Amino acid sequence: MCDLSIILLVWRDVEFLPRCLESIAAAKKNLELEIVLVANGIPPETLGLVFDASRAAGQAVSRYASIPIHMIHNQTNRGVAPARNQGLPSARGRYLMLLDVDTQVTPDALNNLVQFMDENPAVGLAGARLEDANGTLQLTCRRLPTVWSKLLRRVAARWAYNALADEMLVAYDHRTPRAVDYVIGACQIIRRKAFEQVGLLDEQFFYGPEDVDYCIRMWRNGWRVMYVPSARVVHAEQRLTRRRAVSKLTVLHALGLARYFWKYRYAFNRPRVANGA
């Protein structure tokens, strides 16, 4: 059993892969790592071309060549939850990490997350502090969404941002660890025992909000969900559902939200799940 298994999902964002792998290798230190790479609708030869291009550009591919990488290839885009569920059962780590490929972990991030989980056995799942390339904080630990807040997130106005401040924990300093309702799925570390109890992601969610659902299930099975700001991860947030007002992906996302609110039987009055959040 290794220390950490990283389930890395690649779809249209394959160009981010070399930098993501390089950052993982640079942050490895004394950890024993493995990577489960799930290619969603990407031909194997395309991934081969990406690695070849990295070598031609002089990138230090050899640094991550020492980390075992297990490949899973899907001929079509199966969605986030189903694809990640392909990788999770084969992972051997004491901890499992769901990581978006458009991220770069900072040198201490992996060690800090593993250390935090080792020191806090009641925590089933934790998320890192996500920042953009300029170091600007991304508000990725939150209270549960409501139908109203999901609508407000589509409004590019200051009053909408202010109305979302409570849900987005704007007043929280994001410098000290705290329990939260959920952390987004761009970077989640999961305790193996918690995973074995809670199970796989809900595959009825194609593209969101499987991350919110999984955190609720953690809380309801007696595990805490925490935000760990000492683990910094650079995230090139793509917001795929905002690129076009109407697309197949936005429709699937909307259906996922509808399923979420139906599953938990609320719309405007969020239930309380986090103890001490």
C-alpha positions in Angstrom: 0.0 0.0 0.0 1.4 3.4 -1.0 0.8 6.7 0.8 -1.3 8.4 -1.8 -3.2 7.5 -4.9 -4.0 10.4 -7.2 -6.9 9.8 -9.6 -6.4 12.2 -12.5 -9.1 12.7 -15.0 -8.3 14.0 -18.5 -10.9 15.1 -21.1 -10.5 18.1 -23.4 -7.8 19.6 -21.1 -5.0 17.2 -22.1 -2.6 20.2 -22.6 -2.5 20.7 -18.8 -1.3 17.2 -18.2 2.5 17.6 -18.4 2.6 20.5 -16.0 0.3 18.8 -13.6 2.4 15.6 -13.6 5.6 17.7 -13.1 4.1 19.5 -10.1 3.2 16.1 -8.5 6.7 14.8 -9.1 8.2 18.0 -7.5 5.9 17.6 -4.5 6.5 13.9 -4.0 9.3 14.2 -1.5 9.3 11.1 0.8 5.7 10.1 -0.1 5.1 6.9 -2.0 2.7 7.9 -4.8 0.8 6.3 -7.6 -1.3 8.0 -10.3 -4.4 6.5 -11.9 -4.9 8.4 -15.1 -8.4 8.1 -16.6 -8.6 9.4 -20.2 -12.2 10.3 -21.0 -12.7 10.0 -24.7 -9.1 10.7 -25.6 -7.4 8.2 -27.9 -4.3 6.5 -26.4 -2.2 7.9 -29.3 -3.1 11.5 -28.3 -1.7 11.0 -24.8 1.4 9.5 -26.4 1.8 12.7 -28.5 1.5 14.9 -25.4 4.3 13.0 -23.6 6.4 13.1 -26.8 5.9 16.9 -27.0 7.0 17.3 -23.4 10.2 15.4 -24.1 10.9 17.5 -27.2 10.4 20.7 -25.3 13.0 19.6 -22.7 10.6 19.2 -19.8 11.8 16.9 -17.1 9.5 14.0 -17.9 11.9 11.7 -16.1 11.0 13.2 -12.8 7.5 11.7 -13.0 8.6 8.6 -14.9 9.5 7.1 -11.5 5.9 7.4 -10.3 3.7 4.5 -11.3 1.0 5.7 -13.7 -1.9 3.3 -14.4 -3.9 4.2 -17.6 -7.6 3.7 -18.1 -8.9 4.7 -21.6 -12.6 5.4 -22.3 -13.6 5.7 -26.0 -16.2 8.3 -25.1 -16.6 11.0 -22.4 -18.3 9.0 -19.6 -18.7 12.0 -17.3 -16.8 13.0 -14.1 -18.3 10.6 -11.5 -18.4 7.4 -13.7 -14.8 8.0 -14.9 -13.4 8.7 -11.4 -15.2 5.6 -10.2 -13.2 3.6 -12.7 -10.0 4.8 -11.0 -10.9 4.7 -7.3 -11.3 0.9 -6.9 -7.9 0.1 -8.3 -6.1 2.7 -6.1 -3.8 1.2 -3.5 -3.1 4.3 -1.3 -3.8 4.9 2.3 -5.3 8.1 1.0 -7.1 8.7 -2.3 -7.0 12.0 -4.1 -9.3 13.3 -6.7 -7.4 15.9 -8.7 -8.3 18.0 -11.7 -5.7 18.0 -14.5 -5.8 21.8 -14.7 -4.0 22.1 -11.4 -0.4 22.3 -10.2 0.3 21.3 -6.6 2.8 23.4 -4.8 5.9 21.7 -3.3 4.4 21.1 0.2 0.8 20.5 -0.7 0.8 16.7 -0.8 2.8 16.3 2.4 0.7 18.9 4.2 -2.6 17.1 3.2 -1.3 13.7 4.2 0.1 15.0 7.5 -3.2 16.7 8.2 -5.1 13.5 7.6 -2.7 11.5 9.7 -3.1 13.9 12.6 -6.9 14.1 12.3 -8.4 10.6 12.2 -12.0 11.9 12.4 -11.6 13.6 9.0 -12.9 11.6 6.1 -12.3 14.1 3.3 -10.3 17.4 3.0 -9.7 20.0 0.4 -6.7 22.2 -0.4 -6.6 26.0 -0.7 -7.0 26.7 -4.4 -5.5 29.8 -6.0 -5.2 31.1 -9.6 -1.8 31.6 -11.3 -1.5 35.1 -9.7 -2.1 33.8 -6.2 -5.7 35.0 -6.0 -7.8 32.9 -3.7 -10.6 30.8 -5.2 -13.6 30.4 -2.9 -13.8 26.6 -3.0 -15.0 25.7 0.5 -18.6 26.5 1.0 -22.0 26.0 2.6 -24.5 23.9 0.7 -26.0 25.5 -2.4 -29.6 26.4 -2.8 -31.6 26.9 -6.0 -31.4 30.6 -5.5 -27.7 30.7 -5.1 -27.1 28.6 -8.2 -29.1 31.2 -10.1 -27.2 34.0 -8.6 -23.9 32.5 -9.6 -24.9 33.2 -13.2 -25.3 36.9 -12.5 -22.2 39.0 -13.1 -23.1 41.8 -10.7 -21.7 43.1 -7.4 -25.1 42.7 -5.6 -25.2 39.0 -6.6 -21.7 38.5 -5.2 -22.7 40.1 -1.9 -25.8 37.9 -1.8 -23.6 34.8 -2.1 -21.1 35.9 0.6 -22.5 33.7 3.3 -22.6 30.6 1.2 -19.1 31.2 -0.2 -17.7 31.9 3.3 -16.3 35.2 2.1 -15.7 36.5 5.7 -13.6 33.4 6.6 -9.9 34.2 6.5 -9.0 31.0 4.6 -5.8 30.8 6.6 -6.8 28.3 9.3 -8.3 24.8 8.9 -12.0 24.6 9.5 -14.9 22.2 9.0 -17.1 23.1 6.0 -20.2 21.7 4.3 -18.2 20.8 1.2 -15.0 21.4 -0.8 -15.1 21.4 -4.6 -13.9 18.3 -6.4 -10.8 19.9 -8.1 -8.7 18.6 -5.2 -10.1 16.3 -2.5 -8.1 13.9 -0.4 -10.1 11.0 1.0 -9.3 8.6 3.8 -9.4 5.0 2.7 -11.5 3.8 5.6 -14.0 6.6 4.8 -14.1 5.6 1.2 -14.7 2.0 2.0 -17.6 3.1 4.2 -19.2 5.8 2.0 -18.5 4.1 -1.4 -18.1 5.4 -4.9 -19.3 8.7 -6.3 -23.0 8.8 -7.4 -22.8 8.1 -11.2 -26.1 9.7 -11.8 -24.2 13.0 -11.8 -22.5 13.4 -15.1 -20.8 16.8 -14.5 -21.5 18.2 -11.0 -22.5 18.4 -8.3 -21.1 15.0 -7.4 -18.5 16.7 -5.2 -21.2 18.3 -3.0 -23.1 15.0 -2.8 -20.0 13.1 -1.7 -19.2 15.6 1.1 -22.8 15.3 2.4 -22.5 11.5 2.4 -19.2 11.9 4.3 -20.9 14.0 7.0 -23.9 11.6 7.2 -21.6 8.6 7.7 -20.0 10.3 10.7 -16.9 11.7 8.9 -15.8 15.3 9.0 -15.0 17.4 5.9 -12.3 20.0 6.3 -10.6 22.8 4.5 -6.7 22.7 4.7 -5.2 26.1 3.7 -1.6 25.0 4.3 -1.9 22.8 1.2 -1.9 25.3 -1.8 -2.8 24.2 -5.3 -2.8 26.4 -8.4 -6.0 25.9 -10.3 -6.6 27.1 -13.8 -10.4 27.1 -13.3 -12.0 26.5 -16.6 -15.8 26.9 -15.8 -16.8 24.8 -18.8 -20.5 25.4 -18.3 -20.1 29.1 -18.6 -18.4 29.2 -21.9 -21.7 28.8 -23.7 -25.2 29.7 -22.4 -26.6 26.5 -23.8 -24.6 23.4 -24.7 -24.9 19.7 -24.0 -22.6 20.1 -21.0 -24.7 22.9 -19.5 -27.9 20.8 -19.9 -26.3 17.8 -18.3 -25.1 20.1 -15.5 -28.6 21.5 -15.0 -30.0 17.9 -14.9 -27.4 17.1 -12.2 -28.4 20.0 -10.1 -32.1 19.0 -10.4 -31.2 15.5 -9.3 -29.2 16.9 -6.4 -32.0 19.0 -5.0 -34.5 16.2 -5.5 -32.2 13.7 -3.8 -31.8 15.9 -0.7 -35.4 17.2 -0.7 -34.7 20.9 -0.4 -34.5 24.0 -2.6 -34.1 27.2 -0.7 -33.5 26.2 2.9 -30.3 24.3 3.1 -30.0 21.4 5.6 -27.3 21.5 8.2 -24.7 18.9 7.7 -21.4 20.2 9.1 -20.7 20.0 12.8 -18.8 23.0 13.9 -18.6 24.6 10.5 
